[in-house]
Amino acid sequence: MNKKILFLGVGGIGVSALALAAKKLGASVDGYDVKLSNITTKLANSGINIYSDLSVIKVTDYNMIVYSSAISYSNHILIEANMCGIPVLQRAMFLAVLMKDFKTSIAVTGTHGKTTTSSMLASVLYELDSTSSFVVGGMVKSTNSNIEIRGQSMLVLEADESDASFLYLNPNIAIVTNIDLDHMSTYANCYDHLLEKFYEFVTKSSVEIIVLCIDDKGCQDLLSRYDLADKKVITYGFCKQAYIRVSDYVVENDKSKFTVNGEIFSTLMPGKYNVLNALAAIIACLELGFNHQNINRILENVHGVARRFDIYNIAINGVDIDVIDDYGHHPVEVLNCISAVRDRYPNKKIIHIFQPHRYSRNRDLFDDWAGALKTTDKLILLPTYCAGEVEIIGYTSKDMASKLSNCQLVTNFDMAIDYLKKVITDEYVVLIQGAGDVTNIVDMLKNDK
C-alpha cells in the first residue's frame, strides 16, 4: 500500500485499527483527533504522527483521507480534499480497499454477536495460520488488540450493518449471525428494506460461501424471500432445519460444551447464543480447510472480546460477589445474557444494573424492554445514555421503570452502588450491562474500600 494517508477521528477504536493496518501494509500514516488518549498514544508509539490541531495539517500532502462517523461532512479538511480531488473515504470504504490486499476475506455481520463471532474466528485463525490478520470492533483478549496484520493470506473483518456500511465490503465468506430490528432509521424504518440490504451484502460478486444462523427469524426470511442458489449457503443452529446442527449443549466446569457433526467442542463463552457464535467461527474454519481437532484445541481456550460477559470477583460489603460486565444494549442481547447468567450460576439470584442506550432505541423497542428487563430478580435502572441524542419525551428510563415491578430507578452511579450495597448478599450475582459508560461501575466497586 504505497500511499500517504490521513485518518480523521483516529482516536476511535475502528479508525485506529485501520490506521495501524495501513501502516503495517506499508502506507505512510498520520492521524488527527481532537482528544488525545491511550489509543492515540499507542498509535504514536507505532510510528504514526498524531495531530490534535487541524490548522497545521496540509491536505495536499496526502493521497487519501479516511474519516470516522464522528467527523462532520462540514469539516474543512474533507471539503478541501474534495476540492483538490483527493479521495475521501468513510471507514468502511477504506476497509474495502484494504481487503483487496488479502487472498481470502471473511466478513461477519449481524444485529447481535458480530463482534464476539469475529473475535472468536480471529483468535482461532491467529493460532492456526501465522499469516492471518483481523480488524474487528472490539479488543480481542487473546492479543489485547482490535487489529493484527501479520500477512496477507486471510483477513477477518467485522462488517457493520448499523449504518449499512457493510455494503461497501466484498468478502469471500459472508457470515450473518442474525437480522433484527435495530438502527432502523438507517433502513427507512422498514423491515423489508433491511432484508434487501442484507441480501445485497451476501450476494456481492466475490462472495462464495454464505454462513447463516437459521435459528434466527431474520435469516429465515432472507432465505425464503430471496434466491441464493448461485452461492454455497451453510445454515447452522440448534433447530432441525440447520444444515450444521449443534446438539447436547451443557455447562460443565464453567465451559459451554456442545456437539457438532459428532465432534465435541467447548467454549469459555457462556450461553446458547455464544455457542451459536462459536459454531459460525467453526464452520468458517472448516471451510478454510482446518480440522475439527485443531479448531477445538484452540477454541476451548478463547476468551473472546472485552466487555462480553467479563467476570470479576469483587468484595462488596465484605462478601465476595461475581460481577459480570457486558456490552448488551438490545432486548435480545439482554435476554440472551441473562439466560447465560442463569446457566452459569443456576443457584444464584441476579441483580441487574442496566443503562439504556439511546432514546430512539428506548422508543423503537419500548414494549420489548418491558419484557426483557423484568426477567431478573432485582433491577437497578440508570438514566439513558443519550449518545448525542436529544431526550425523547415518553421514552426515558423513568418511563421504562413505570412498566417494571422489580425496578429501582436511580439517577447516577453512586446511587446505584449505594442501593446495591443495601440489598447484596452471597445469594446474588451482579450483571452490569449497557453500551455507554456503565462499565465504570466495575472500577468503582473494585476501588471502594
LOBANU-307281 format. One record per residue (C-alpha): residue in three letters; x, y, z. Coordinates in steps of 0.02 Angstrom, whole numbers. Last residue first. Example, Ala and Ser with C-alpha at 12.3 -4.5 7.8 and 13.67 -1.06 7.14 Angstrom:
// residues 2
{SER, {684, -53, 357}}
{ALA, {615, -225, 390}}
***
This chain:
// residues 449
{LYS, {-641, 15, 2518}}
{ASP, {-722, 52, 2351}}
{ASN, {-588, 35, 2217}}
{LYS, {-657, -125, 2141}}
{LEU, {-836, -63, 2152}}
{MET, {-792, 100, 2064}}
{ASP, {-690, 1, 1937}}
{VAL, {-842, -105, 1892}}
{ILE, {-957, 47, 1895}}
{ASN, {-856, 121, 1752}}
{THR, {-935, -11, 1637}}
{VAL, {-1092, 97, 1641}}
{ASP, {-1008, 215, 1517}}
{GLY, {-1124, 176, 1372}}
{ALA, {-1159, 10, 1286}}
{GLY, {-1255, -68, 1431}}
{GLN, {-1245, -203, 1565}}
{ILE, {-1187, -236, 1741}}
{LEU, {-1243, -410, 1798}}
{VAL, {-1221, -448, 1984}}
{VAL, {-1229, -624, 2059}}
{TYR, {-1334, -647, 2216}}
{GLU, {-1354, -772, 2359}}
{ASP, {-1198, -701, 2442}}
{THR, {-1295, -547, 2493}}
{ILE, {-1321, -378, 2412}}
{VAL, {-1475, -272, 2453}}
{LYS, {-1409, -116, 2537}}
{LYS, {-1241, -120, 2448}}
{LEU, {-1328, -121, 2278}}
{TYR, {-1430, 30, 2330}}
{ASP, {-1273, 129, 2370}}
{ILE, {-1190, 68, 2210}}
{ALA, {-1334, 126, 2101}}
{MET, {-1342, 292, 2195}}
{ASP, {-1157, 320, 2159}}
{PHE, {-1182, 276, 1976}}
{ASN, {-1315, 408, 1947}}
{THR, {-1502, 447, 1946}}
{VAL, {-1576, 286, 2015}}
{LEU, {-1734, 188, 1972}}
{GLN, {-1758, 29, 2075}}
{CYS, {-1854, -96, 1969}}
{ASN, {-1935, -265, 2002}}
{SER, {-2112, -203, 1964}}
{LEU, {-2075, -136, 1791}}
{LYS, {-2183, -32, 1673}}
{SER, {-2151, 133, 1763}}
{ALA, {-1964, 96, 1753}}
{MET, {-1966, 116, 1564}}
{ASP, {-2044, 289, 1579}}
{LYS, {-1913, 338, 1708}}
{SER, {-1777, 273, 1594}}
{THR, {-1839, 394, 1462}}
{TYR, {-1958, 359, 1319}}
{GLY, {-2109, 472, 1349}}
{ILE, {-2021, 630, 1294}}
{ILE, {-1875, 594, 1178}}
{GLU, {-1715, 665, 1251}}
{VAL, {-1596, 736, 1120}}
{GLU, {-1470, 611, 1053}}
{GLY, {-1282, 626, 1072}}
{ALA, {-1253, 450, 1138}}
{CYS, {-1401, 478, 1259}}
{TYR, {-1350, 357, 1396}}
{THR, {-1521, 331, 1475}}
{PRO, {-1529, 359, 1663}}
{LEU, {-1491, 204, 1767}}
{LEU, {-1604, 59, 1811}}
{ILE, {-1563, -56, 1957}}
{LEU, {-1660, -217, 1926}}
{LYS, {-1686, -354, 2054}}
{ASP, {-1732, -536, 2025}}
{THR, {-1703, -533, 1837}}
{THR, {-1832, -562, 1700}}
{LYS, {-1923, -395, 1709}}
{LEU, {-1795, -308, 1599}}
{ALA, {-1830, -410, 1443}}
{GLY, {-2020, -397, 1434}}
{ALA, {-2028, -211, 1473}}
{TRP, {-1888, -181, 1351}}
{ASP, {-1983, -267, 1212}}
{ASP, {-2129, -146, 1236}}
{PHE, {-2015, 5, 1215}}
{LEU, {-1914, -62, 1068}}
{ASP, {-1922, 88, 949}}
{ARG, {-1939, 214, 1089}}
{ASN, {-1798, 151, 1201}}
{ARG, {-1690, 130, 1046}}
{SER, {-1725, 312, 998}}
{TYR, {-1683, 369, 1174}}
{ARG, {-1508, 298, 1154}}
{HIS, {-1426, 166, 1265}}
{PRO, {-1514, 104, 1421}}
{GLN, {-1402, 80, 1574}}
{PHE, {-1437, -80, 1670}}
{ILE, {-1382, -144, 1840}}
{HIS, {-1457, -319, 1854}}
{ILE, {-1457, -409, 2022}}
{ILE, {-1473, -594, 1983}}
{LYS, {-1515, -737, 2101}}
{LYS, {-1393, -882, 2114}}
{ASN, {-1410, -1071, 2111}}
{PRO, {-1400, -1096, 1922}}
{TYR, {-1249, -980, 1904}}
{ARG, {-1176, -1016, 1731}}
{ASP, {-1342, -1065, 1650}}
{ARG, {-1433, -924, 1741}}
{VAL, {-1301, -800, 1684}}
{ALA, {-1317, -866, 1506}}
{SER, {-1505, -838, 1508}}
{ILE, {-1474, -660, 1571}}
{CYS, {-1353, -634, 1426}}
{ASN, {-1477, -695, 1296}}
{LEU, {-1616, -588, 1370}}
{VAL, {-1507, -432, 1368}}
{GLU, {-1446, -464, 1192}}
{VAL, {-1624, -485, 1129}}
{PRO, {-1680, -328, 1221}}
{HIS, {-1538, -225, 1144}}
{HIS, {-1394, -148, 1243}}
{GLY, {-1276, -292, 1283}}
{TYR, {-1099, -233, 1321}}
{ASP, {-1072, -346, 1472}}
{ASP, {-984, -333, 1641}}
{ILE, {-1018, -479, 1758}}
{VAL, {-989, -459, 1945}}
{ASP, {-956, -617, 2048}}
{ILE, {-976, -572, 2232}}
{ASP, {-856, -597, 2376}}
{VAL, {-942, -526, 2531}}
{GLY, {-857, -394, 2638}}
{ASN, {-990, -264, 2598}}
{ILE, {-948, -294, 2414}}
{ALA, {-787, -391, 2383}}
{ILE, {-765, -410, 2196}}
{ASN, {-743, -564, 2086}}
{TYR, {-741, -503, 1906}}
{ILE, {-820, -589, 1756}}
{ASP, {-818, -515, 1580}}
{PHE, {-978, -569, 1492}}
{ARG, {-936, -478, 1330}}
{ARG, {-848, -318, 1386}}
{ALA, {-683, -362, 1300}}
{VAL, {-682, -491, 1162}}
{GLY, {-675, -680, 1156}}
{HIS, {-590, -784, 1290}}
{VAL, {-526, -922, 1176}}
{ASN, {-464, -1075, 1271}}
{GLU, {-589, -1203, 1204}}
{LEU, {-571, -1130, 1030}}
{ILE, {-387, -1176, 1013}}
{ARG, {-399, -1364, 1038}}
{ASN, {-571, -1358, 959}}
{ILE, {-506, -1294, 792}}
{ASN, {-359, -1415, 793}}
{GLN, {-471, -1565, 821}}
{HIS, {-606, -1514, 699}}
{ASN, {-490, -1493, 550}}
{PHE, {-438, -1338, 453}}
{GLY, {-479, -1318, 268}}
{LEU, {-547, -1141, 254}}
{GLU, {-723, -1213, 253}}
{LEU, {-687, -1295, 421}}
{CYS, {-627, -1129, 491}}
{ALA, {-784, -1040, 431}}
{ILE, {-893, -1176, 506}}
{ILE, {-804, -1164, 675}}
{ALA, {-824, -974, 680}}
{ALA, {-1012, -990, 648}}
{LEU, {-1019, -1125, 782}}
{ALA, {-934, -1013, 909}}
{ASN, {-1065, -878, 884}}
{LEU, {-1202, -1010, 901}}
{VAL, {-1122, -1074, 1061}}
{ASN, {-1113, -892, 1116}}
{TYR, {-1302, -876, 1097}}
{LYS, {-1326, -1037, 1194}}
{GLY, {-1242, -963, 1347}}
{PRO, {-1066, -940, 1414}}
{MET, {-902, -904, 1322}}
{LEU, {-767, -1022, 1386}}
{THR, {-800, -1132, 1235}}
{SER, {-813, -1318, 1206}}
{PHE, {-823, -1435, 1058}}
{ILE, {-870, -1619, 1041}}
{GLU, {-872, -1694, 866}}
{GLY, {-1019, -1798, 805}}
{ASN, {-1063, -1671, 669}}
{VAL, {-1066, -1533, 801}}
{THR, {-1081, -1572, 986}}
{PHE, {-1086, -1449, 1131}}
{LYS, {-994, -1396, 1288}}
{SER, {-1009, -1224, 1369}}
{LYS, {-872, -1208, 1499}}
{ASP, {-880, -1153, 1681}}
{ASN, {-839, -1328, 1743}}
{GLU, {-982, -1402, 1642}}
{VAL, {-1122, -1311, 1551}}
{VAL, {-1218, -1421, 1430}}
{TYR, {-1271, -1414, 1247}}
{ASP, {-1300, -1588, 1176}}
{SER, {-1335, -1526, 999}}
{VAL, {-1275, -1406, 865}}
{ARG, {-1340, -1427, 689}}
{ILE, {-1248, -1398, 527}}
{TYR, {-1379, -1398, 389}}
{ALA, {-1500, -1319, 513}}
{GLN, {-1684, -1363, 489}}
{LYS, {-1687, -1466, 649}}
{CYS, {-1656, -1312, 756}}
{PHE, {-1499, -1283, 862}}
{GLY, {-1412, -1179, 730}}
{TYR, {-1319, -1175, 565}}
{THR, {-1357, -1142, 383}}
{ILE, {-1223, -1159, 250}}
{VAL, {-1262, -1074, 84}}
{LYS, {-1146, -1101, -65}}
{LYS, {-1199, -963, -184}}
{ASP, {-1288, -968, -354}}
{ALA, {-1449, -1029, -273}}
{LEU, {-1467, -878, -158}}
{ASP, {-1640, -831, -220}}
{TYR, {-1726, -714, -98}}
{ARG, {-1883, -718, 8}}
{SER, {-1865, -885, 98}}
{LEU, {-1680, -873, 136}}
{LEU, {-1685, -693, 197}}
{ASP, {-1843, -730, 298}}
{GLN, {-1756, -874, 387}}
{CYS, {-1607, -760, 421}}
{GLY, {-1724, -633, 501}}
{LYS, {-1812, -766, 604}}
{ASP, {-1647, -827, 679}}
{ASP, {-1622, -1012, 714}}
{ILE, {-1560, -1024, 534}}
{CYS, {-1396, -940, 579}}
{LEU, {-1322, -906, 407}}
{VAL, {-1150, -942, 330}}
{ILE, {-1139, -883, 148}}
{ILE, {-996, -950, 42}}
{GLU, {-928, -886, -125}}
{VAL, {-946, -699, -100}}
{SER, {-837, -605, -226}}
{SER, {-982, -531, -326}}
{LYS, {-1084, -472, -177}}
{THR, {-1234, -583, -144}}
{VAL, {-1219, -584, 46}}
{PHE, {-1218, -393, 56}}
{GLU, {-1360, -360, -66}}
{TYR, {-1468, -485, 28}}
{PHE, {-1429, -396, 192}}
{LYS, {-1485, -235, 107}}
{GLU, {-1648, -312, 49}}
{LEU, {-1684, -380, 222}}
{LEU, {-1670, -206, 298}}
{HIS, {-1782, -133, 162}}
{ASP, {-1913, -264, 200}}
{TYR, {-1901, -220, 385}}
{CYS, {-1938, -35, 351}}
{ASN, {-1892, 105, 470}}
{ALA, {-1811, 195, 321}}
{TYR, {-1667, 70, 334}}
{THR, {-1540, 177, 425}}
{SER, {-1682, 237, 537}}
{MET, {-1697, 54, 587}}
{HIS, {-1539, 58, 693}}
{ASP, {-1608, -102, 772}}
{LEU, {-1738, -229, 719}}
{ASP, {-1653, -397, 695}}
{ILE, {-1555, -495, 566}}
{ASN, {-1446, -632, 641}}
{THR, {-1270, -705, 642}}
{VAL, {-1235, -673, 458}}
{ILE, {-1066, -738, 399}}
{ALA, {-1003, -690, 225}}
{ILE, {-855, -784, 150}}
{ASN, {-759, -714, 1}}
{PRO, {-786, -533, 55}}
{ASN, {-844, -380, -46}}
{LEU, {-869, -237, 75}}
{TYR, {-950, -69, 37}}
{LEU, {-1121, -141, 82}}
{PHE, {-1060, -167, 260}}
{SER, {-1079, 22, 278}}
{ALA, {-1266, -2, 306}}
{ASP, {-1256, 118, 455}}
{SER, {-1293, -13, 588}}
{GLU, {-1243, -157, 474}}
{ASP, {-1060, -151, 519}}
{ALA, {-947, -287, 447}}
{GLU, {-820, -359, 569}}
{LEU, {-674, -418, 466}}
{VAL, {-565, -573, 466}}
{LEU, {-421, -567, 340}}
{MET, {-334, -720, 270}}
{SER, {-172, -740, 172}}
{GLN, {-98, -566, 177}}
{GLY, {21, -570, 323}}
{ARG, {35, -522, 505}}
{ILE, {-89, -379, 518}}
{GLU, {-171, -387, 690}}
{ILE, {-312, -272, 742}}
{ASN, {-430, -247, 888}}
{SER, {-290, -280, 1012}}
{ASN, {-260, -366, 1177}}
{THR, {-199, -517, 1077}}
{SER, {-302, -659, 1153}}
{LYS, {-424, -532, 1227}}
{VAL, {-483, -462, 1062}}
{MET, {-520, -278, 1096}}
{GLY, {-677, -233, 1000}}
{GLY, {-739, -188, 827}}
{VAL, {-635, -308, 723}}
{VAL, {-488, -299, 601}}
{PHE, {-401, -466, 576}}
{SER, {-248, -549, 503}}
{SER, {-190, -725, 458}}
{THR, {-7, -758, 416}}
{SER, {32, -871, 565}}
{ASP, {-117, -982, 522}}
{LEU, {-199, -1095, 652}}
{GLU, {-160, -987, 804}}
{TYR, {-223, -821, 736}}
{LEU, {-359, -919, 646}}
{VAL, {-435, -966, 815}}
{SER, {-424, -788, 884}}
{ALA, {-494, -709, 726}}
{LEU, {-642, -829, 724}}
{MET, {-680, -795, 907}}
{SER, {-658, -607, 880}}
{SER, {-771, -609, 727}}
{THR, {-905, -704, 823}}
{THR, {-895, -591, 976}}
{THR, {-900, -431, 872}}
{LYS, {-1040, -496, 759}}
{GLY, {-1148, -556, 903}}
{HIS, {-1305, -454, 876}}
{THR, {-1376, -359, 727}}
{GLY, {-1275, -463, 606}}
{THR, {-1110, -458, 512}}
{VAL, {-950, -558, 496}}
{ALA, {-838, -535, 345}}
{ILE, {-712, -668, 294}}
{SER, {-575, -618, 171}}
{THR, {-460, -728, 69}}
{LYS, {-305, -680, -32}}
{PHE, {-282, -511, 53}}
{ASP, {-228, -342, -18}}
{LYS, {-402, -310, -90}}
{MET, {-474, -308, 85}}
{LEU, {-389, -141, 124}}
{VAL, {-488, -51, -10}}
{ALA, {-650, -118, 62}}
{LEU, {-593, -63, 235}}
{PHE, {-566, 109, 162}}
{MET, {-749, 117, 111}}
{ALA, {-796, 52, 283}}
{ARG, {-707, 197, 370}}
{GLN, {-775, 334, 255}}
{LEU, {-661, 379, 111}}
{VAL, {-604, 545, 38}}
{PRO, {-501, 528, -120}}
{ILE, {-402, 688, -157}}
{GLY, {-480, 786, -299}}
{CYS, {-420, 954, -232}}
{MET, {-597, 1017, -198}}
{ASN, {-639, 853, -112}}
{ALA, {-484, 868, -3}}
{GLU, {-530, 1048, 43}}
{ILE, {-705, 999, 98}}
{LEU, {-642, 848, 197}}
{ILE, {-511, 954, 286}}
{HIS, {-639, 1093, 314}}
{ASN, {-753, 978, 415}}
{SER, {-928, 1011, 350}}
{TYR, {-956, 824, 323}}
{SER, {-938, 808, 512}}
{ILE, {-813, 685, 585}}
{ALA, {-883, 565, 715}}
{SER, {-927, 440, 577}}
{SER, {-741, 414, 555}}
{TYR, {-632, 482, 416}}
{VAL, {-504, 421, 290}}
{ILE, {-411, 548, 181}}
{MET, {-307, 490, 33}}
{ASN, {-152, 537, -67}}
{TYR, {-94, 661, 65}}
{ASP, {22, 813, 71}}
{THR, {-113, 916, -17}}
{VAL, {-212, 924, 145}}
{LYS, {-81, 1021, 244}}
{ILE, {-123, 995, 428}}
{VAL, {-71, 1133, 548}}
{SER, {-247, 1205, 565}}
{LEU, {-323, 1037, 613}}
{ASP, {-242, 1037, 786}}
{SER, {-235, 873, 883}}
{TYR, {-112, 791, 762}}
{ILE, {-39, 617, 783}}
{ASN, {112, 552, 684}}
{ILE, {104, 363, 671}}
{GLY, {265, 273, 720}}
{SER, {188, 132, 821}}
{ASN, {218, 228, 983}}
{ALA, {111, 367, 910}}
{LEU, {-29, 243, 878}}
{LYS, {-21, 178, 1057}}
{THR, {-26, 357, 1121}}
{THR, {-177, 390, 1009}}
{ILE, {-266, 241, 1088}}
{ASN, {-220, 290, 1266}}
{SER, {-299, 459, 1232}}
{LEU, {-279, 626, 1143}}
{LYS, {-440, 717, 1105}}
{VAL, {-471, 819, 947}}
{ASP, {-409, 676, 842}}
{TYR, {-296, 676, 690}}
{GLY, {-189, 539, 615}}
{ASP, {-40, 520, 500}}
{VAL, {8, 365, 400}}
{SER, {137, 321, 269}}
{ALA, {74, 158, 194}}
{GLY, {169, -6, 201}}
{LEU, {41, -138, 248}}
{LYS, {84, -117, 432}}
{LYS, {44, 69, 424}}
{ALA, {-121, 36, 334}}
{ALA, {-171, -90, 467}}
{LEU, {-123, 30, 607}}
{ALA, {-229, 168, 532}}
{LEU, {-371, 46, 504}}
{ALA, {-369, -8, 686}}
{SER, {-368, 173, 744}}
{VAL, {-520, 204, 634}}
{GLY, {-623, 72, 723}}
{ILE, {-567, 103, 903}}
{GLY, {-590, 290, 892}}
{GLY, {-439, 402, 922}}
{VAL, {-407, 415, 735}}
{GLY, {-553, 534, 711}}
{LEU, {-476, 589, 546}}
{PHE, {-350, 469, 465}}
{LEU, {-227, 547, 343}}
{ILE, {-149, 432, 214}}
{LYS, {15, 434, 116}}
{LYS, {8, 292, -8}}
{ASN, {109, 140, -66}}
{MET, {0, 0, 0}}
***
